[in-house]
Amino acid sequence: MIRPPSDPVERPLVGAIAALSLARGMFFAVSALYFTRTIGLSAVTVGIGLTVAGAVGVVATYAGGRLSDRWGADRVQLVAMTSYGIALLAYALARDVVAFVLIATWVSASRGFQASAQSTLVARWFDGPERVAVRARLRVVMNVMIGVGTLLAAIALAVDTGTAYRTTMVLVGALTTLAAVPLVGLRRRVAGLGESMDAGAGHAVAKGPSPLRDRTYVTATLLSGVMAIHFGLTSIGVPLWVADHTDAPTVLVSLLLVVNTVYVALFQVRASRGTHDIATAGRAVRGAGFLLLAACVLFAAAAYTGPAFATVLLLVAAVASSAAETRGEAGSWGLAFELADQERAGAYQGVSQMGYALAHMLAPLVVTATAIDHGTGGWMALGGLFAVTGILTALLARHAAAARAQARPQRSEYVASETPV
């Protein structure tokens, strides 16, 4: 059981994440069907459109980290969250592919700025293992509220009309906009927050080497991005697969997301313990890769059975995918925080969040072009990709941990030699 946070920054973050995640749960459950059945787009068109929008999101994510160093992560997050909500509201006005792509681009850019600013705020305000712990607690809040959102979305899924889906999208935008309210005036309310957020505003820090030249960090970011494609299974792949390729009832989409919510709420904090250690973080991601492989096999198998057994297979797959999420996210957070240059937290967290932005960009196209278009073979390809990525991440983390351990004695000897006798 997670106690209410006592930290004056964590408390408003929890409030903002709660409202945002309630909206996100509703969006995950209905967005794919809204785009295809209400607007009238094909699954491939949706995938391509979201990929184009995601490319803008990648750039915005990096820019959001740099801007957080210059302007303050708290300020960037407030503006980005407000923009995010208004952009989601605009989805209710989409009537054709052009409007869909333009709005999706706006949504992706706003989300990119918001994600980088939030990660930077956590990196600058909290220290050491507490950073991963805070991310874990926020993840629990996020998934619980996503679960509530999916339950609410089950009403629209049961009604299964264009009006129901469009009304849900209006609610999604309104709730996301309200998520900015707890962040208003945060700098004025919390002593020392301004100084902490402005720590990277100096000329020397701002003009330092780009984190894009840090090969270890960039590689870790790319691998984390590949692993994060599994979120596309939740928002795009599973709803379309359940509705169009299995005999399971469509309303099961919401139940599968609830399973994910309950699992993450129970086990995310536990899975995060120790992942501030680089090698441990890498092993956590490796385990996640194998769990995702198992989940993909089960999702594919559900297409070959009747309604009852398909439901069982899909539920077991959801548990495996949820276990992968808790382990993989914990490992990715640890690597993102511990491999970064703490003097330029914003720039580094901007790069880190680019991995997730790349996943948002590629996931719809990858998932629809593999699992949805090619069935079993596509699911097997996805599972293999996750497993290989997990192995590579563990190898990278082990190498980085060994290099850091080797560097410490050398630095200690240097400092000792410079100390006057």
C-alpha positions as CSV (number, residue, x, y, z in Angstrom):
1,M,0.0,0.0,0.0
2,I,1.5,3.4,-1.0
3,R,1.1,6.2,1.5
4,P,0.1,9.7,0.4
5,P,3.3,11.5,-0.6
6,S,4.7,14.0,1.9
7,D,7.0,15.7,-0.6
8,P,5.6,19.1,-1.7
9,V,6.5,18.4,-5.4
10,E,5.4,14.8,-5.5
11,R,1.9,15.6,-4.2
12,P,0.9,17.9,-7.1
13,L,2.6,15.5,-9.5
14,V,0.4,12.8,-8.3
15,G,-2.7,14.9,-8.8
16,A,-1.7,15.9,-12.3
17,I,-0.8,12.3,-13.2
18,A,-4.1,11.0,-11.8
19,A,-6.2,13.3,-14.0
20,L,-4.0,12.7,-17.1
21,S,-4.0,8.9,-16.6
22,L,-7.8,8.8,-16.2
23,A,-8.0,10.4,-19.6
24,R,-5.3,8.2,-21.0
25,G,-7.2,5.0,-20.0
26,M,-10.3,6.2,-21.8
27,F,-8.2,7.1,-24.8
28,F,-6.4,3.8,-25.0
29,A,-9.6,1.8,-24.9
30,V,-11.5,3.8,-27.6
31,S,-8.9,5.6,-29.8
32,A,-8.2,2.8,-32.3
33,L,-11.9,2.2,-32.8
34,Y,-12.7,5.9,-32.9
35,F,-10.1,6.5,-35.6
36,T,-11.2,3.5,-37.7
37,R,-15.0,3.3,-37.2
38,T,-16.0,6.9,-36.4
39,I,-13.6,8.9,-38.6
40,G,-13.5,6.1,-41.1
41,L,-9.7,5.6,-41.5
42,S,-8.1,2.2,-42.2
43,A,-5.8,0.6,-39.6
44,V,-2.8,1.2,-41.9
45,T,-3.7,4.9,-42.4
46,V,-4.0,5.3,-38.6
47,G,-0.6,3.7,-38.2
48,I,1.1,5.9,-40.9
49,G,-0.6,9.1,-39.5
50,L,0.5,8.4,-36.0
51,T,4.0,7.7,-37.2
52,V,4.2,11.0,-39.0
53,A,3.0,12.8,-35.9
54,G,5.4,10.8,-33.8
55,A,8.4,12.1,-35.8
56,V,7.5,15.6,-34.7
57,G,7.1,14.3,-31.2
58,V,10.7,13.0,-31.2
59,V,12.0,16.5,-32.0
60,A,9.7,18.1,-29.5
61,T,10.8,15.7,-26.8
62,Y,14.5,16.6,-27.2
63,A,13.6,20.3,-27.4
64,G,11.5,20.0,-24.2
65,G,14.5,18.7,-22.3
66,R,16.8,21.5,-23.5
67,L,14.0,24.1,-22.8
68,S,13.6,22.6,-19.3
69,D,17.2,23.4,-18.5
70,R,16.8,27.0,-19.8
71,W,13.3,27.9,-18.6
72,G,12.6,25.5,-15.8
73,A,11.0,22.0,-16.0
74,D,8.0,23.1,-13.8
75,R,7.1,25.9,-16.2
76,V,7.5,23.8,-19.4
77,Q,5.4,21.0,-17.9
78,L,2.5,23.4,-17.1
79,V,2.3,24.9,-20.5
80,A,2.8,21.5,-22.3
81,M,0.1,19.8,-20.2
82,T,-2.4,22.6,-21.1
83,S,-1.6,22.3,-24.8
84,Y,-1.8,18.5,-24.6
85,G,-5.4,18.7,-23.3
86,I,-6.6,21.2,-25.9
87,A,-5.0,19.1,-28.6
88,L,-6.9,16.0,-27.5
89,L,-10.1,17.9,-27.4
90,A,-9.5,18.8,-31.1
91,Y,-9.7,15.0,-32.0
92,A,-13.5,15.3,-31.6
93,L,-13.5,17.7,-34.5
94,A,-11.6,15.4,-36.9
95,R,-13.5,14.4,-40.0
96,D,-10.8,13.3,-42.5
97,V,-7.2,12.1,-42.7
98,V,-5.7,15.6,-43.0
99,A,-7.4,16.8,-39.8
100,F,-6.4,13.6,-38.1
101,V,-2.7,13.9,-39.0
102,L,-2.6,17.6,-38.0
103,I,-4.2,17.0,-34.7
104,A,-2.1,13.9,-34.0
105,T,1.0,16.0,-34.7
106,W,-0.1,18.6,-32.1
107,V,-0.9,15.9,-29.6
108,S,2.5,14.3,-30.1
109,A,4.5,17.5,-29.8
110,S,2.7,18.5,-26.6
111,R,3.1,15.1,-25.1
112,G,6.8,15.2,-25.9
113,F,7.4,18.5,-24.1
114,Q,5.4,17.3,-21.1
115,A,7.2,14.0,-20.8
116,S,10.7,15.6,-20.9
117,A,9.7,18.3,-18.5
118,Q,8.3,15.8,-16.0
119,S,11.3,13.6,-16.2
120,T,13.6,16.6,-15.7
121,L,11.7,17.8,-12.7
122,V,12.1,14.4,-11.0
123,A,15.8,14.2,-11.9
124,R,16.5,17.7,-10.5
125,W,14.3,17.6,-7.4
126,F,15.0,14.1,-6.1
127,D,18.3,12.3,-5.5
128,G,19.7,8.8,-6.1
129,P,17.5,5.8,-5.6
130,E,14.5,8.1,-4.7
131,R,14.3,9.2,-8.3
132,V,13.4,5.7,-9.4
133,A,11.1,5.2,-6.4
134,V,9.2,8.3,-7.3
135,R,8.9,7.2,-10.9
136,A,7.6,3.9,-9.7
137,R,5.0,5.5,-7.4
138,L,3.8,7.8,-10.1
139,R,3.6,4.8,-12.4
140,V,1.3,3.1,-9.9
141,V,-1.0,6.1,-9.8
142,M,-0.9,6.3,-13.5
143,N,-1.9,2.7,-14.0
144,V,-4.6,2.7,-11.4
145,M,-6.3,5.7,-13.0
146,I,-5.8,4.2,-16.4
147,G,-7.8,1.2,-15.1
148,V,-10.6,3.5,-13.9
149,G,-10.5,5.2,-17.3
150,T,-10.8,2.0,-19.2
151,L,-13.8,1.0,-17.0
152,L,-15.5,4.2,-17.9
153,A,-14.6,3.6,-21.6
154,A,-16.3,0.2,-21.4
155,I,-19.6,2.1,-21.6
156,A,-18.7,3.5,-25.0
157,L,-17.4,0.1,-26.1
158,A,-20.7,-1.5,-25.1
159,V,-22.8,1.2,-26.9
160,D,-20.4,0.9,-29.9
161,T,-21.6,4.0,-31.8
162,G,-19.8,7.0,-33.3
163,T,-21.5,9.4,-30.9
164,A,-20.3,7.4,-27.9
165,Y,-16.7,7.3,-29.1
166,R,-16.7,11.0,-30.0
167,T,-18.2,12.0,-26.6
168,T,-15.5,9.9,-24.9
169,M,-12.8,11.8,-26.8
170,V,-14.3,15.1,-25.6
171,L,-14.0,13.8,-22.0
172,V,-10.4,12.8,-22.6
173,G,-9.4,16.3,-23.7
174,A,-11.2,18.0,-20.9
175,L,-9.6,15.8,-18.2
176,T,-6.2,16.2,-19.7
177,T,-6.6,20.0,-19.6
178,L,-7.7,19.8,-15.9
179,A,-4.5,17.8,-15.2
180,A,-2.5,21.1,-15.4
181,V,-4.4,22.7,-12.5
182,P,-2.2,21.1,-9.7
183,L,0.9,22.4,-11.4
184,V,-0.2,26.1,-11.4
185,G,2.0,28.2,-9.1
186,L,4.2,25.3,-8.1
187,R,7.4,27.3,-8.1
188,R,5.8,29.9,-5.7
189,R,4.4,27.2,-3.4
190,V,7.5,25.1,-2.9
191,A,10.6,26.7,-1.4
192,G,13.8,26.0,-3.3
193,L,12.1,24.6,-6.4
194,G,13.0,27.6,-8.5
195,E,16.7,27.3,-7.6
196,S,16.6,23.5,-8.3
197,M,14.9,23.8,-11.6
198,D,17.2,26.7,-12.8
199,A,20.4,24.8,-11.9
200,G,21.1,24.1,-15.5
201,A,20.5,27.6,-16.8
202,G,24.2,28.6,-16.6
203,H,26.1,29.4,-19.8
204,A,28.7,26.7,-19.3
205,V,26.1,24.0,-18.7
206,A,23.8,25.1,-21.6
207,K,26.8,25.2,-24.0
208,G,28.3,21.9,-22.9
209,P,28.7,18.8,-25.2
210,S,25.4,17.5,-26.5
211,P,24.2,14.3,-24.8
212,L,23.6,13.0,-28.4
213,R,27.4,12.5,-28.5
214,D,27.3,10.2,-25.4
215,R,27.2,6.9,-27.3
216,T,26.4,4.8,-24.3
217,Y,23.4,6.9,-23.3
218,V,22.1,7.2,-26.9
219,T,22.4,3.4,-27.3
220,A,20.5,2.8,-24.1
221,T,17.9,5.3,-25.2
222,L,17.4,3.6,-28.5
223,L,17.1,0.2,-26.9
224,S,14.6,1.5,-24.4
225,G,12.6,2.9,-27.3
226,V,12.4,-0.4,-29.0
227,M,11.2,-2.0,-25.8
228,A,8.6,0.7,-25.3
229,I,7.0,-0.3,-28.6
230,H,5.1,-2.8,-26.4
231,F,2.9,0.1,-25.3
232,G,1.6,0.1,-28.9
233,L,0.3,-3.4,-28.3
234,T,-1.9,-2.0,-25.5
235,S,-3.3,1.0,-27.3
236,I,-3.4,-0.3,-30.9
237,G,-2.6,-3.9,-31.3
238,V,-4.7,-5.6,-28.7
239,P,-8.0,-3.7,-29.3
240,L,-7.8,-4.4,-33.1
241,W,-6.7,-8.0,-32.6
242,V,-9.4,-8.8,-30.1
243,A,-12.1,-7.1,-32.1
244,D,-11.2,-8.3,-35.6
245,H,-9.1,-11.5,-35.2
246,T,-10.4,-13.4,-32.2
247,D,-13.8,-14.7,-31.1
248,A,-13.4,-13.0,-27.7
249,P,-16.0,-10.3,-26.8
250,T,-14.9,-6.7,-27.7
251,V,-15.5,-5.5,-24.2
252,L,-12.6,-7.7,-23.1
253,V,-10.3,-4.9,-24.3
254,S,-11.2,-2.9,-21.2
255,L,-10.8,-6.0,-18.9
256,L,-7.3,-6.6,-20.3
257,L,-6.3,-3.0,-19.4
258,V,-7.7,-3.4,-15.9
259,V,-5.5,-6.5,-15.5
260,N,-2.5,-4.4,-16.4
261,T,-3.6,-1.7,-13.9
262,V,-4.0,-4.1,-11.0
263,Y,-0.7,-5.9,-11.7
264,V,1.3,-2.7,-12.0
265,A,-0.3,-1.2,-8.9
266,L,0.7,-4.3,-6.9
267,F,4.2,-4.9,-8.3
268,Q,5.7,-1.8,-9.9
269,V,7.3,-0.4,-6.7
270,R,8.7,-3.9,-5.8
271,A,10.1,-4.4,-9.4
272,S,11.9,-1.0,-9.1
273,R,13.9,-1.9,-6.1
274,G,17.6,-2.0,-6.8
275,T,17.3,-0.7,-10.4
276,H,19.2,2.4,-9.6
277,D,22.2,0.0,-10.0
278,I,23.1,0.0,-13.6
279,A,23.8,-3.8,-14.0
280,T,20.6,-4.6,-12.1
281,A,18.6,-2.3,-14.4
282,G,20.0,-4.1,-17.5
283,R,19.0,-7.5,-16.1
284,A,15.5,-6.2,-15.4
285,V,15.1,-5.1,-19.1
286,R,16.4,-8.5,-20.2
287,G,13.7,-10.3,-18.2
288,A,11.1,-8.0,-19.7
289,G,12.1,-9.0,-23.2
290,F,11.5,-12.6,-22.5
291,L,8.2,-12.0,-20.9
292,L,7.0,-10.0,-23.9
293,L,8.1,-12.8,-26.2
294,A,5.8,-15.1,-24.2
295,A,2.9,-12.6,-24.3
296,C,3.2,-12.3,-28.1
297,V,3.0,-16.1,-28.5
298,L,-0.2,-16.1,-26.3
299,F,-1.8,-13.2,-28.2
300,A,-1.3,-15.0,-31.5
301,A,-2.6,-18.3,-30.1
302,A,-5.9,-16.6,-29.1
303,A,-6.9,-16.4,-32.8
304,Y,-7.1,-20.2,-33.1
305,T,-9.6,-20.9,-30.3
306,G,-13.2,-20.4,-29.4
307,P,-14.5,-17.5,-27.3
308,A,-13.9,-19.0,-23.8
309,F,-10.3,-20.3,-24.4
310,A,-9.4,-17.2,-26.4
311,T,-10.4,-15.1,-23.4
312,V,-8.2,-17.2,-21.1
313,L,-5.2,-16.9,-23.4
314,L,-5.7,-13.2,-23.7
315,L,-5.9,-12.7,-19.9
316,V,-2.7,-14.8,-19.4
317,A,-1.0,-12.7,-22.1
318,A,-2.0,-9.5,-20.4
319,V,-0.4,-10.7,-17.1
320,A,2.8,-11.6,-18.9
321,S,2.8,-8.2,-20.7
322,S,2.2,-6.4,-17.4
323,A,5.0,-8.2,-15.7
324,A,7.3,-7.2,-18.6
325,E,6.1,-3.6,-18.2
326,T,7.0,-3.4,-14.5
327,R,10.4,-4.9,-15.0
328,G,11.3,-3.1,-18.2
329,E,10.2,0.3,-17.1
330,A,12.1,0.1,-13.8
331,G,15.2,-0.9,-15.6
332,S,14.8,1.9,-18.2
333,W,14.3,4.5,-15.5
334,G,17.4,3.4,-13.7
335,L,19.5,3.6,-16.9
336,A,18.1,7.0,-17.8
337,F,18.9,8.5,-14.5
338,E,22.2,6.8,-13.6
339,L,23.9,7.0,-17.0
340,A,23.1,10.7,-17.3
341,D,25.3,13.8,-16.6
342,Q,23.4,15.2,-13.6
343,E,24.7,18.7,-14.4
344,R,22.6,18.7,-17.6
345,A,19.6,16.8,-16.4
346,G,17.2,18.4,-18.8
347,A,19.3,17.8,-21.9
348,Y,19.9,14.1,-20.9
349,Q,16.3,13.5,-19.9
350,G,15.2,15.0,-23.2
351,V,17.3,12.4,-25.0
352,S,16.0,9.7,-22.7
353,Q,12.4,10.6,-23.5
354,M,13.2,10.6,-27.2
355,G,13.3,6.8,-26.8
356,Y,9.6,6.8,-25.8
357,A,8.8,9.4,-28.5
358,L,10.4,7.1,-31.1
359,A,8.3,4.3,-29.7
360,H,5.1,6.4,-30.0
361,M,6.2,7.2,-33.6
362,L,7.0,3.7,-34.6
363,A,4.7,1.5,-32.5
364,P,1.5,2.1,-34.5
365,L,3.2,1.3,-37.8
366,V,5.2,-1.6,-36.4
367,V,2.3,-3.2,-34.6
368,T,-0.2,-2.9,-37.5
369,A,2.3,-3.9,-40.1
370,T,3.3,-7.0,-38.2
371,A,0.8,-8.5,-35.8
372,I,-2.4,-7.0,-37.3
373,D,-1.5,-7.5,-41.0
374,H,0.5,-10.7,-40.7
375,G,-1.1,-12.5,-37.8
376,T,1.0,-15.2,-36.1
377,G,4.2,-14.5,-38.1
378,G,3.9,-10.9,-37.1
379,W,3.4,-11.7,-33.4
380,M,6.5,-13.9,-33.5
381,A,8.6,-11.2,-35.1
382,L,7.5,-8.7,-32.4
383,G,8.3,-11.2,-29.6
384,G,11.7,-11.9,-31.1
385,L,12.5,-8.2,-31.4
386,F,11.7,-7.7,-27.7
387,A,13.8,-10.6,-26.5
388,V,16.8,-9.6,-28.5
389,T,16.5,-6.0,-27.4
390,G,16.4,-7.1,-23.7
391,I,19.6,-9.1,-24.2
392,L,21.4,-6.2,-25.8
393,T,20.3,-3.9,-23.0
394,A,21.7,-6.2,-20.4
395,L,25.0,-6.4,-22.2
396,L,25.2,-2.7,-22.5
397,A,24.4,-2.1,-18.9
398,R,27.0,-4.7,-17.7
399,H,29.7,-3.0,-19.8
400,A,28.7,0.5,-18.5
401,A,28.7,-0.7,-14.9
402,A,32.1,-2.3,-15.3
403,A,33.5,0.9,-17.0
404,R,32.2,3.0,-14.1
405,A,33.6,0.7,-11.5
406,Q,37.0,0.9,-13.2
407,A,36.9,4.7,-13.4
408,R,36.2,5.2,-9.7
409,P,39.6,4.0,-8.4
410,Q,41.4,6.0,-11.0
411,R,39.4,9.1,-10.0
412,S,40.1,8.5,-6.3
413,E,43.8,8.1,-7.0
414,Y,43.8,11.4,-9.0
415,V,42.0,13.3,-6.2
416,A,44.4,11.9,-3.6
417,S,47.4,12.9,-5.6
418,E,46.0,16.5,-5.9
419,T,45.3,16.8,-2.1
420,P,48.0,18.9,-0.4
421,V,50.0,17.2,2.4
